[in-house]
Amino acid sequence: MMNVSLTPPLENYIKAKVDSGMYASASEVIRAGLRALREQDLETSIEAGIERGLADSDAGRTMSSDECFDSVKANLIKKYS
């Protein structure tokens, strides 16, 4: 169990969401907000990975699909053998 302190504007926002009938409780509002934050973090992480990949490609740091497959296969064999 966790206790959280909120500012009055956030408390009012949560209360308004519950009062609107969109959510049954303050806990549901908080969980929905945390799910949205987690999704945003995931999207940011994916975007950063794409940017790194594009930068690597632009810098010539690439490998062929055969090299990639061989590398993945070797790592899996090493890990699970």
N, C-alpha and C positions, 0 to 999 in steps of 0.2 A: 504494500500500500504506500502511496506517495501523497504528500500534501504539497499543494502548489499555491503560491501567493500571486494574485492577479491584480492589476490596476483596476480601478472602478470602471473605466471605459471598456476594458476587456470583459469584466463581469457583466456589464450591461449588454454587451454584444452577445455573449453566451446566453444570457437570460432571454434576449429577444429571439434568438434562434429556437430556443425551447418553447417560448410562448407562441411562436409562429406555427408550431406543430411539425416543423421540419425534423426535429430531433426530440426524443423522449426524455433526455436528461442532459445535464451539463457534461457528464462523462462521454456521452456520444458525440457531442460537439468537439470536445478536446481530442477524442480518438480520430475523428474525421480530419481535424486540423493537422494532427501528427502524421496521418497517412498522406495528406497532401504535401507536407514538408518532406517526408521520406521520398515521395515520387519526384519532387523537385530536385532533391539531392541526387537521385539516380539519373535524372535527365542531365543535370550539370556534369556528372561524372562521365556519362556517355558522350556528351558534347566535347569534353576535354580529351577523351580518348580519340575521338575522331580528329580533333585538331592536331594531336600528337602524331597520329597516323599520316595525316596530310603533310605535316612538316617533315616527317621521316621520308615520305615519298618524294617531296620536293628536293630533299637533300641527297637523294639517291640511296637511302638506307632501306632497300627493299630486297626481297628474295622471290624466286619463282615459286609457283604453286607446288612443284615437285619438292623443292627445298623445304618449303613450309611443312608439307605433309611428312617428309622424312624426319624433320625436327620434332614434330608433334608425336610421331610414332616412336622415335627413340626415347623421348621423355616419358611416354606412357609405359614402354617396356622397362625402362629404368625404375619407374615408380612402382610397378606392379609385378616385377619379377623377383 
